[in-house]
Amino acid sequence: MNESNKTRKLSPALILLILPVLGVVIGAALILNERETATPDFVPLPPTPEPVVLPTLVDVVDAPVIDFELPVFGREDDTLRLSNLAGRVVFLNFWATWCEPCKRELPTFAQFGRDNPDADDPLIIAVNYGETPQQIADYFAQNQIDGLNVLLDQDQRAGDSYGIFNLPVTFVIDQRGIVRYPKYGEITLDELYGYAQALEEAS
């Protein structure tokens, strides 16, 4: 038998072996093509995040003080009305013992008060926001702090009327009882004197 006859007899067997392989290749190609061209009926979207509600600042600058009357720390039977301080520069500060920048401010306020003892000197009123007299007394005793003019805003109504959303904050009030500057965050001794000088010169 010559070589050409051998080739003819083997051809059907080779074809039977090749056909399954070709089928697998063609099937894979069709599946890949379908995946590339198919468009899903529904594409899930990521969840919509909840909107972030930012605090609304109360418009108190360049306006008369929002008046209040609060108990005086250490003399809770006595009260002080903010409007009664007209005629002098007032730093209206809101603070709490849990607030780290507030803690750094308190000795600064005490120093400023010692340096300005006269009745017509600038005055710092430190309004405690939401704490009890005992909490304040304990903190002052532990940190040797005295000489501050502290008012008690236990129900937080006074602070809320000024739009307090973070502590500390200080409102600088001129001699006519107009809020001139807000200071959000810790205030320094140099800033206290800077604000006081600016208002004295403007009066």
Helices and strands as residue ranges (DSSP letters): H 3-37, E 63-64, E 69-72, E 75-81, G 82-85, E 90-95, H 100-115, E 123-129, H 133-143, E 150-153, H 157-161, E 169-173, E 178-184, H 189-202
